[in-house]
């Protein structure tokens, strides 16, 4: 079996995730959630074992539970940021046709002004 990990240092390895592999991983995780192997906020030991086994069966790549947990945590963090960005409290919306974030001109002007001011601050401190 091949692995999708590259050696980083000593005995530590970092998994390399592409879009296809991430989609397969997510699909397998969803199946395990629906089977009840994530009763609260974490997968059960059996759930992780099944995820590891099924991912290897579908991709031919072997991952440790730690690598899978790291990927899960990274995706969860990205999802939270995405929800916040897309949420109503930021003044942004989602254009399902273009598959892009929509922002009003007022929102963009405000953000650009803040960005320009932040860019000037380091220059002012150096003066």
DRENTORKOL-3810 file (N, C-alpha, C; in nm, 4 decimals):
REM DRENTORKOL-3810
@n.u->0.0838; n.v->-0.1192; n.w->0.0000; ca.u->0.0000; ca.v->0.0000; ca.w->0.0000; c.u->0.0877; c.v->0.1246; c.w->0.0000
@n.u->0.0484; n.v->0.2211; n.w->-0.0782; ca.u->0.1219; ca.v->0.3470; ca.w->-0.0780; c.u->0.0660; c.v->0.4386; c.w->0.0296
@n.u->0.1435; n.v->0.5338; n.w->0.0659; ca.u->0.0985; ca.v->0.6306; ca.w->0.1650; c.u->0.0951; c.v->0.7684; c.w->0.1015
@n.u->0.0144; n.v->0.8531; n.w->0.1549; ca.u->0.0037; ca.v->0.9885; ca.w->0.1018; c.u->0.0761; c.v->1.0857; c.w->0.1933
@n.u->0.1784; n.v->1.0372; n.w->0.2587; ca.u->0.2497; ca.v->1.1212; ca.w->0.3538; c.u->0.3942; c.v->1.1369; c.w->0.3084
@n.u->0.4512; n.v->1.2491; n.w->0.3409; ca.u->0.5920; ca.v->1.2720; ca.w->0.3131; c.u->0.6632; c.v->1.2944; c.w->0.4452
@n.u->0.7872; n.v->1.2523; n.w->0.4523; ca.u->0.8616; ca.v->1.2695; ca.w->0.5765; c.u->0.8977; c.v->1.4152; c.w->0.5961
@n.u->0.8740; n.v->1.4648; n.w->0.7153; ca.u->0.9049; ca.v->1.6038; ca.w->0.7461; c.u->1.0325; c.v->1.6106; c.w->0.8277
@n.u->1.0371; n.v->1.5345; n.w->0.9370; ca.u->1.1578; ca.v->1.5316; ca.w->1.0189; c.u->1.1530; c.v->1.4087; c.w->1.1082
@n.u->1.2640; n.v->1.3398; n.w->1.1161; ca.u->1.2727; ca.v->1.2230; ca.w->1.2035; c.u->1.1604; c.v->1.1251; c.w->1.1816
@n.u->1.0753; n.v->1.1102; n.w->1.2844; ca.u->0.9658; ca.v->1.0149; ca.w->1.2756; c.u->0.8310; c.v->1.0830; c.w->1.2530
@n.u->0.8307; n.v->1.2131; n.w->1.2258; ca.u->0.7057; ca.v->1.2841; ca.w->1.2000; c.u->0.6786; c.v->1.2864; c.w->1.0502
@n.u->0.5533; n.v->1.2591; n.w->1.0144; ca.u->0.5142; ca.v->1.2652; ca.w->0.8736; c.u->0.3923; c.v->1.3543; c.w->0.8586
@n.u->0.3859; n.v->1.4211; n.w->0.7468; ca.u->0.2751; ca.v->1.5110; ca.w->0.7184; c.u->0.2000; c.v->1.4551; c.w->0.5987
@n.u->0.0694; n.v->1.4391; n.w->0.6149; ca.u->-0.0134; ca.v->1.3883; ca.w->0.5063; c.u->-0.0335; c.v->1.4979; c.w->0.4027
@n.u->-0.0377; n.v->1.4583; n.w->0.2776; ca.u->-0.0612; ca.v->1.5517; ca.w->0.1679; c.u->-0.2037; c.v->1.5292; c.w->0.1175
@n.u->-0.2857; n.v->1.6328; n.w->0.1238; ca.u->-0.4274; ca.v->1.6215; ca.w->0.0896; c.u->-0.4583; c.v->1.7010; c.w->-0.0364
@n.u->-0.5169; n.v->1.6344; n.w->-0.1342; ca.u->-0.5668; ca.v->1.7064; ca.w->-0.2506; c.u->-0.7194; c.v->1.7097; c.w->-0.2423
@n.u->-0.7820; n.v->1.7726; n.w->-0.3391; ca.u->-0.9274; ca.v->1.7898; ca.w->-0.3368; c.u->-1.0002; c.v->1.6548; c.w->-0.3365
@n.u->-0.9585; n.v->1.5643; n.w->-0.4228; ca.u->-1.0236; ca.v->1.4334; ca.w->-0.4333; c.u->-1.0136; c.v->1.3559; c.w->-0.3026
@n.u->-0.8954; n.v->1.3534; n.w->-0.2442; ca.u->-0.8739; ca.v->1.2811; ca.w->-0.1194; c.u->-0.9559; c.v->1.3425; c.w->-0.0054
@n.u->-0.9642; n.v->1.4753; n.w->-0.0035; ca.u->-1.0436; ca.v->1.5435; ca.w->0.0991; c.u->-1.1911; c.v->1.5099; c.w->0.0838
@n.u->-1.2404; n.v->1.5052; n.w->-0.0390; ca.u->-1.3809; ca.v->1.4716; ca.w->-0.0623; c.u->-1.4118; c.v->1.3291; c.w->-0.0176
@n.u->-1.3228; n.v->1.2363; n.w->-0.0492; ca.u->-1.3424; ca.v->1.0970; ca.w->-0.0070; c.u->-1.3423; c.v->1.0887; c.w->0.1458
@n.u->-1.2475; n.v->1.1561; n.w->0.2083; ca.u->-1.2393; ca.v->1.1585; ca.w->0.3548; c.u->-1.3682; c.v->1.2128; c.w->0.4150
@n.u->-1.4168; n.v->1.3245; n.w->0.3618; ca.u->-1.5405; ca.v->1.3842; ca.w->0.4136; c.u->-1.6592; c.v->1.2897; c.w->0.3962
@n.u->-1.6692; n.v->1.2259; n.w->0.2805; ca.u->-1.7795; ca.v->1.1317; ca.w->0.2561; c.u->-1.7760; c.v->1.0161; c.w->0.3564
@n.u->-1.6579; n.v->0.9645; n.w->0.3822; ca.u->-1.6442; ca.v->0.8545; ca.w->0.4787; c.u->-1.6811; c.v->0.9027; c.w->0.6191
@n.u->-1.6375; n.v->1.0215; n.w->0.6560; ca.u->-1.6709; ca.v->1.0765; ca.w->0.7881; c.u->-1.8220; c.v->1.0946; c.w->0.8028
@n.u->-1.8860; n.v->1.1436; n.w->0.6989; ca.u->-2.0317; ca.v->1.1618; ca.w->0.7035; c.u->-2.1017; c.v->1.0288; c.w->0.7254
@n.u->-2.0558; n.v->0.9256; n.w->0.6560; ca.u->-2.1154; ca.v->0.7921; ca.w->0.6731; c.u->-2.1002; c.v->0.7434; c.w->0.8167
@n.u->-1.9839; n.v->0.7667; n.w->0.8760; ca.u->-1.9617; ca.v->0.7231; ca.w->1.0139; c.u->-2.0450; c.v->0.8045; c.w->1.1129
@n.u->-2.0644; n.v->0.9318; n.w->1.0847; ca.u->-2.1513; ca.v->1.0142; ca.w->1.1699; c.u->-2.2939; c.v->0.9605; c.w->1.1644
@n.u->-2.3407; n.v->0.9307; n.w->1.0437; ca.u->-2.4770; ca.v->0.8787; ca.w->1.0275; c.u->-2.4951; c.v->0.7417; c.w->1.0920
@n.u->-2.3868; n.v->0.6656; n.w->1.1031; ca.u->-2.3915; ca.v->0.5349; ca.w->1.1696; c.u->-2.3862; c.v->0.5477; c.w->1.3222
@n.u->-2.3654; n.v->0.6703; n.w->1.3718; ca.u->-2.3614; ca.v->0.6923; ca.w->1.5162; c.u->-2.2238; c.v->0.6834; c.w->1.5777
@n.u->-2.1209; n.v->0.6862; n.w->1.4960; ca.u->-1.9845; ca.v->0.6757; ca.w->1.5485; c.u->-1.9228; c.v->0.8105; c.w->1.5848
@n.u->-2.0075; n.v->0.9109; n.w->1.5961; ca.u->-1.9671; ca.v->1.0419; ca.w->1.6495; c.u->-2.0843; c.v->1.0910; c.w->1.7344
@n.u->-2.1018; n.v->1.0298; n.w->1.8516; ca.u->-2.2204; ca.v->1.0599; ca.w->1.9320; c.u->-2.2230; c.v->1.2011; c.w->1.9892
@n.u->-2.1078; n.v->1.2580; n.w->2.0137; ca.u->-2.1012; ca.v->1.3943; ca.w->2.0676; c.u->-2.0142; c.v->1.4787; c.w->1.9749
@n.u->-1.9058; n.v->1.5291; n.w->2.0271; ca.u->-1.8192; ca.v->1.6158; ca.w->1.9470; c.u->-1.6992; c.v->1.5418; c.w->1.8886
@n.u->-1.6814; n.v->1.4146; n.w->1.9226; ca.u->-1.5652; ca.v->1.3392; ca.w->1.8754; c.u->-1.6088; c.v->1.2046; c.w->1.8201
@n.u->-1.5304; n.v->1.1535; n.w->1.7250; ca.u->-1.5545; ca.v->1.0189; ca.w->1.6759; c.u->-1.5153; c.v->0.9184; c.w->1.7841
@n.u->-1.5848; n.v->0.8062; n.w->1.7868; ca.u->-1.5486; ca.v->0.6978; ca.w->1.8778; c.u->-1.4220; c.v->0.6302; c.w->1.8252
@n.u->-1.3600; n.v->0.5456; n.w->1.9073; ca.u->-1.2428; ca.v->0.4705; ca.w->1.8617; c.u->-1.2789; c.v->0.3832; c.w->1.7421
@n.u->-1.3953; n.v->0.3214; n.w->1.7487; ca.u->-1.4420; ca.v->0.2383; ca.w->1.6382; c.u->-1.4664; c.v->0.3235; c.w->1.5135
@n.u->-1.5173; n.v->0.4441; n.w->1.5327; ca.u->-1.5395; ca.v->0.5344; ca.w->1.4204; c.u->-1.4103; c.v->0.5691; c.w->1.3494
@n.u->-1.3053; n.v->0.6043; n.w->1.4268; ca.u->-1.1762; ca.v->0.6361; ca.w->1.3663; c.u->-1.1184; c.v->0.5148; c.w->1.2952
@n.u->-1.1326; n.v->0.3968; n.w->1.3555; ca.u->-1.0812; ca.v->0.2749; ca.w->1.2937; c.u->-1.1496; c.v->0.2499; c.w->1.1597
@n.u->-1.2811; n.v->0.2679; n.w->1.1553; ca.u->-1.3546; ca.v->0.2477; ca.w->1.0303; c.u->-1.3181; c.v->0.3530; c.w->0.9266
@n.u->-1.2964; n.v->0.4763; n.w->0.9706; ca.u->-1.2544; ca.v->0.5816; ca.w->0.8771; c.u->-1.1181; c.v->0.5461; c.w->0.8176
@n.u->-1.0255; n.v->0.5047; n.w->0.9036; ca.u->-0.8916; ca.v->0.4675; ca.w->0.8566; c.u->-0.8999; c.v->0.3517; c.w->0.7565
@n.u->-0.9772; n.v->0.2496; n.w->0.7909; ca.u->-0.9899; ca.v->0.1308; ca.w->0.7068; c.u->-1.0562; c.v->0.1637; c.w->0.5735
@n.u->-1.1663; n.v->0.2356; n.w->0.5777; ca.u->-1.2393; ca.v->0.2674; ca.w->0.4551; c.u->-1.1618; c.v->0.3619; c.w->0.3639
@n.u->-1.0887; n.v->0.4564; n.w->0.4227; ca.u->-1.0089; ca.v->0.5479; ca.w->0.3422; c.u->-0.8970; c.v->0.4715; c.w->0.2704
@n.u->-0.8373; n.v->0.3785; n.w->0.3418; ca.u->-0.7321; ca.v->0.2978; ca.w->0.2785; c.u->-0.7899; c.v->0.2097; c.w->0.1677
@n.u->-0.9086; n.v->0.1516; n.w->0.1918; ca.u->-0.9735; ca.v->0.0693; ca.w->0.0887; c.u->-1.0053; c.v->0.1498; c.w->-0.0363
@n.u->-1.0550; n.v->0.2712; n.w->-0.0183; ca.u->-1.0979; ca.v->0.3517; ca.w->-0.1324; c.u->-0.9833; c.v->0.4198; c.w->-0.2066
@n.u->-0.8748; n.v->0.4501; n.w->-0.1356; ca.u->-0.7672; ca.v->0.5273; ca.w->-0.1981; c.u->-0.6365; c.v->0.4504; c.w->-0.2130
@n.u->-0.6212; n.v->0.3419; n.w->-0.1373; ca.u->-0.4942; ca.v->0.2708; ca.w->-0.1387; c.u->-0.3873; c.v->0.3414; c.w->-0.0570
@n.u->-0.4263; n.v->0.4441; n.w->0.0163; ca.u->-0.3318; ca.v->0.5220; ca.w->0.0966; c.u->-0.3611; c.v->0.5003; c.w->0.2441
@n.u->-0.2557; n.v->0.4825; n.w->0.3206; ca.u->-0.2689; ca.v->0.4564; ca.w->0.4632; c.u->-0.2396; c.v->0.5836; c.w->0.5430
@n.u->-0.3277; n.v->0.6122; n.w->0.6383; ca.u->-0.3112; ca.v->0.7288; ca.w->0.7248; c.u->-0.3234; c.v->0.6849; c.w->0.8696
@n.u->-0.2518; n.v->0.7532; n.w->0.9560; ca.u->-0.2661; ca.v->0.7264; ca.w->1.0993; c.u->-0.3892; c.v->0.8013; c.w->1.1498
@n.u->-0.4356; n.v->0.7615; n.w->1.2654; ca.u->-0.5499; ca.v->0.8314; ca.w->1.3257; c.u->-0.5127; c.v->0.9778; c.w->1.3516
@n.u->-0.3914; n.v->1.0010; n.w->1.3909; ca.u->-0.3471; ca.v->1.1384; ca.w->1.4187; c.u->-0.3526; c.v->1.2251; c.w->1.2925
@n.u->-0.3089; n.v->1.1692; n.w->1.1790; ca.u->-0.3150; ca.v->1.2440; ca.w->1.0535; c.u->-0.4604; c.v->1.2767; c.w->1.0173
@n.u->-0.5486; n.v->1.1797; n.w->1.0357; ca.u->-0.6899; ca.v->1.2017; ca.w->1.0041; c.u->-0.7524; c.v->1.3029; c.w->1.0986
@n.u->-0.7172; n.v->1.2951; n.w->1.2258; ca.u->-0.7696; ca.v->1.3907; ca.w->1.3242; c.u->-0.7193; c.v->1.5317; c.w->1.2925
@n.u->-0.5936; n.v->1.5426; n.w->1.2539; ca.u->-0.5394; ca.v->1.6732; ca.w->1.2156; c.u->-0.6137; c.v->1.7304; c.w->1.0959
@n.u->-0.6450; n.v->1.6435; n.w->0.9982; ca.u->-0.7187; ca.v->1.6902; ca.w->0.8807; c.u->-0.8599; c.v->1.7327; c.w->0.9193
@n.u->-0.9242; n.v->1.6524; n.w->1.0040; ca.u->-1.0589; ca.v->1.6843; ca.w->1.0522; c.u->-1.0585; c.v->1.8207; c.w->1.1212
@n.u->-0.9618; n.v->1.8419; n.w->1.2098; ca.u->-0.9533; ca.v->1.9686; ca.w->1.2834; c.u->-0.9285; c.v->2.0868; c.w->1.1892
@n.u->-0.8433; n.v->2.0669; n.w->1.0885; ca.u->-0.8149; ca.v->2.1745; ca.w->0.9927; c.u->-0.9397; c.v->2.2081; c.w->0.9110
@n.u->-1.0124; n.v->2.1044; n.w->0.8675; ca.u->-1.1354; ca.v->2.1276; ca.w->0.7911; c.u->-1.2412; c.v->2.1959; c.w->0.8772
@n.u->-1.2478; n.v->2.1563; n.w->1.0037; ca.u->-1.3443; ca.v->2.2176; ca.w->1.0954; c.u->-1.3129; c.v->2.3663; c.w->1.1138
@n.u->-1.1853; n.v->2.3980; n.w->1.1268; ca.u->-1.1437; ca.v->2.5377; ca.w->1.1419; c.u->-1.1790; c.v->2.6181; c.w->1.0165
@n.u->-1.1526; n.v->2.5600; n.w->0.8993; ca.u->-1.1872; ca.v->2.6267; ca.w->0.7737; c.u->-1.3378; c.v->2.6466; c.w->0.7624
@n.u->-1.4148; n.v->2.5460; n.w->0.8029; ca.u->-1.5601; ca.v->2.5537; ca.w->0.7962; c.u->-1.6132; c.v->2.6664; c.w->0.8862
@n.u->-1.5579; n.v->2.6766; n.w->1.0051; ca.u->-1.6009; ca.v->2.7833; ca.w->1.0971; c.u->-1.5698; c.v->2.9207; c.w->1.0388
@n.u->-1.4520; n.v->2.9359; n.w->0.9795; ca.u->-1.4159; ca.v->3.0635; ca.w->0.9181; c.u->-1.5079; c.v->3.0938; c.w->0.7999
@n.u->-1.5388; n.v->2.9918; n.w->0.7222; ca.u->-1.6286; ca.v->3.0071; ca.w->0.6082; c.u->-1.7677; c.v->3.0498; c.w->0.6538
@n.u->-1.8194; n.v->2.9849; n.w->0.7569; ca.u->-1.9517; ca.v->3.0199; ca.w->0.8085; c.u->-1.9534; c.v->3.1639; c.w->0.8586
@n.u->-1.8456; n.v->3.2048; n.w->0.9250; ca.u->-1.8391; ca.v->3.3412; ca.w->0.9758; c.u->-1.8331; c.v->3.4411; c.w->0.8608
@n.u->-1.7531; n.v->3.4104; n.w->0.7602; ca.u->-1.7402; ca.v->3.4981; ca.w->0.6445; c.u->-1.8719; c.v->3.5111; c.w->0.5695
@n.u->-1.9418; n.v->3.3992; n.w->0.5572; ca.u->-2.0659; ca.v->3.3951; ca.w->0.4807; c.u->-2.1854; c.v->3.4432; c.w->0.5628
@n.u->-2.1681; n.v->3.4524; n.w->0.6921; ca.u->-2.2782; ca.v->3.4842; ca.w->0.7822; c.u->-2.3293; c.v->3.6260; c.w->0.7696
@n.u->-2.4470; n.v->3.6480; n.w->0.8228; ca.u->-2.5125; ca.v->3.7779; ca.w->0.8137; c.u->-2.4434; c.v->3.8842; c.w->0.8989
@n.u->-2.3777; n.v->3.8430; n.w->1.0069; ca.u->-2.3181; ca.v->3.9429; ca.w->1.0958; c.u->-2.2026; c.v->4.0181; c.w->1.0307
@n.u->-2.1436; n.v->3.9652; n.w->0.9244; ca.u->-2.0333; ca.v->4.0351; ca.w->0.8585; c.u->-2.0818; c.v->4.1235; c.w->0.7448
@n.u->-2.2075; n.v->4.1108; n.w->0.7066; ca.u->-2.2606; ca.v->4.1894; ca.w->0.5964; c.u->-2.2317; c.v->4.1299; c.w->0.4604
@n.u->-2.1936; n.v->4.0036; n.w->0.4577; ca.u->-2.1646; ca.v->3.9366; ca.w->0.3324; c.u->-2.2739; c.v->3.8369; c.w->0.2983
@n.u->-2.2799; n.v->3.8013; n.w->0.1738; ca.u->-2.3746; ca.v->3.7004; ca.w->0.1284; c.u->-2.3050; c.v->3.6033; c.w->0.0358
@n.u->-2.3836; n.v->3.5128; n.w->-0.0199; ca.u->-2.3291; ca.v->3.4102; ca.w->-0.1086; c.u->-2.4061; c.v->3.4128; c.w->-0.2396
@n.u->-2.3334; n.v->3.4150; n.w->-0.3493; ca.u->-2.3941; ca.v->3.4087; ca.w->-0.4810; c.u->-2.3816; c.v->3.2649; c.w->-0.5301
@n.u->-2.4927; n.v->3.1889; n.w->-0.5264; ca.u->-2.4848; ca.v->3.0476; ca.w->-0.5630; c.u->-2.4583; c.v->3.0249; c.w->-0.7118
@n.u->-2.4910; n.v->3.1215; n.w->-0.7954; ca.u->-2.4676; ca.v->3.1062; ca.w->-0.9382; c.u->-2.3183; c.v->3.1217; c.w->-0.9694
@n.u->-2.2581; n.v->3.2276; n.w->-0.9164; ca.u->-2.1155; ca.v->3.2521; ca.w->-0.9383; c.u->-2.0277; c.v->3.1718; c.w->-0.8430
@n.u->-2.0895; n.v->3.1221; n.w->-0.7341; ca.u->-2.0172; ca.v->3.0500; ca.w->-0.6279; c.u->-1.9088; c.v->3.1392; c.w->-0.5678
@n.u->-1.9502; n.v->3.2643; n.w->-0.5384; ca.u->-1.8593; ca.v->3.3618; ca.w->-0.4784; c.u->-1.9288; c.v->3.4327; c.w->-0.3632
@n.u->-1.8484; n.v->3.4984; n.w->-0.2811; ca.u->-1.9010; ca.v->3.5795; ca.w->-0.1724; c.u->-1.9450; c.v->3.7129; c.w->-0.2313
@n.u->-2.0621; n.v->3.7601; n.w->-0.1908; ca.u->-2.1127; ca.v->3.8911; ca.w->-0.2324; c.u->-2.0927; c.v->3.9905; c.w->-0.1197
@n.u->-2.0491; n.v->4.1089; n.w->-0.1558; ca.u->-2.0330; ca.v->4.2160; ca.w->-0.0575; c.u->-2.0848; c.v->4.3456; c.w->-0.1190
@n.u->-2.1470; n.v->4.4263; n.w->-0.0366; ca.u->-2.1962; ca.v->4.5554; ca.w->-0.0844; c.u->-2.0784; c.v->4.6488; c.w->-0.1068
@n.u->-2.1005; n.v->4.7516; n.w->-0.1863; ca.u->-1.9957; ca.v->4.8511; ca.w->-0.2096; c.u->-1.9551; c.v->4.9190; c.w->-0.0789
@n.u->-2.0539; n.v->4.9468; n.w->0.0076; ca.u->-2.0237; ca.v->5.0095; ca.w->0.1369; c.u->-1.9308; c.v->4.9222; c.w->0.2198
@n.u->-1.9586; n.v->4.7919; n.w->0.2233; ca.u->-1.8770; ca.v->4.6979; ca.w->0.3009; c.u->-1.7347; c.v->4.6960; c.w->0.2455
@n.u->-1.7229; n.v->4.6882; n.w->0.1123; ca.u->-1.5904; ca.v->4.6845; ca.w->0.0504; c.u->-1.5126; c.v->4.8132; c.w->0.0773
@n.u->-1.5793; n.v->4.9283; n.w->0.0675; ca.u->-1.5121; ca.v->5.0566; ca.w->0.0939; c.u->-1.4606; c.v->5.0628; c.w->0.2373
@n.u->-1.5433; n.v->5.0201; n.w->0.3317; ca.u->-1.5029; ca.v->5.0202; ca.w->0.4720; c.u->-1.3814; c.v->4.9310; c.w->0.4943
@n.u->-1.3833; n.v->4.8108; n.w->0.4367; ca.u->-1.2705; ca.v->4.7185; ca.w->0.4535; c.u->-1.1451; c.v->4.7725; c.w->0.3868
@n.u->-1.1600; n.v->4.8327; n.w->0.2694; ca.u->-1.0435; ca.v->4.8892; ca.w->0.2010; c.u->-0.9832; c.v->5.0042; c.w->0.2801
@n.u->-1.0686; n.v->5.0876; n.w->0.3392; ca.u->-1.0185; ca.v->5.1981; ca.w->0.4210; c.u->-0.9418; c.v->5.1440; c.w->0.5407
@n.u->-0.9971; n.v->5.0420; n.w->0.6071; ca.u->-0.9287; ca.v->4.9812; ca.w->0.7221; c.u->-0.7950; c.v->4.9210; c.w->0.6794
@n.u->-0.7940; n.v->4.8548; n.w->0.5650; ca.u->-0.6722; ca.v->4.7924; ca.w->0.5145; c.u->-0.5670; c.v->4.8991; c.w->0.4845
@n.u->-0.6093; n.v->5.0080; n.w->0.4195; ca.u->-0.5159; ca.v->5.1155; ca.w->0.3874; c.u->-0.4604; c.v->5.1795; c.w->0.5134
@n.u->-0.5450; n.v->5.1992; n.w->0.6145; ca.u->-0.4989; ca.v->5.2570; ca.w->0.7409; c.u->-0.3991; c.v->5.1654; c.w->0.8099
@n.u->-0.4270; n.v->5.0356; n.w->0.8091; ca.u->-0.3347; ca.v->4.9400; ca.w->0.8722; c.u->-0.2008; c.v->4.9372; c.w->0.7987
@n.u->-0.2045; n.v->4.9557; n.w->0.6686; ca.u->-0.0802; ca.v->4.9575; ca.w->0.5913; c.u->0.0015; c.v->5.0829; c.w->0.6241
@n.u->-0.0643; n.v->5.1915; n.w->0.6590; ca.u->0.0067; ca.v->5.3159; ca.w->0.6914; c.u->0.0665; c.v->5.3165; c.w->0.8318
@n.u->0.0075; n.v->5.2443; n.w->0.9237; ca.u->0.0515; ca.v->5.2459; ca.w->1.0630; c.u->0.1986; c.v->5.2085; c.w->1.0783
@n.u->0.2482; n.v->5.1008; n.w->1.0175; ca.u->0.3916; ca.v->5.0696; ca.w->1.0338; c.u->0.4803; c.v->5.1822; c.w->0.9808
@n.u->0.4384; n.v->5.2480; n.w->0.8729; ca.u->0.5177; ca.v->5.3586; ca.w->0.8175; c.u->0.5205; c.v->5.4772; c.w->0.9128
@n.u->0.4105; n.v->5.5026; n.w->0.9811; ca.u->0.4047; ca.v->5.6147; ca.w->1.0759; c.u->0.4932; c.v->5.5889; c.w->1.1970
@n.u->0.4972; n.v->5.4630; n.w->1.2424; ca.u->0.5787; ca.v->5.4295; ca.w->1.3583; c.u->0.7271; c.v->5.4452; c.w->1.3278
@n.u->0.7648; n.v->5.4206; n.w->1.2024; ca.u->0.9050; ca.v->5.4306; ca.w->1.1641; c.u->0.9524; c.v->5.5740; c.w->1.1430
@n.u->0.8590; n.v->5.6680; n.w->1.1366; ca.u->0.8957; ca.v->5.8075; ca.w->1.1101; c.u->0.9607; c.v->5.8745; c.w->1.2285
END
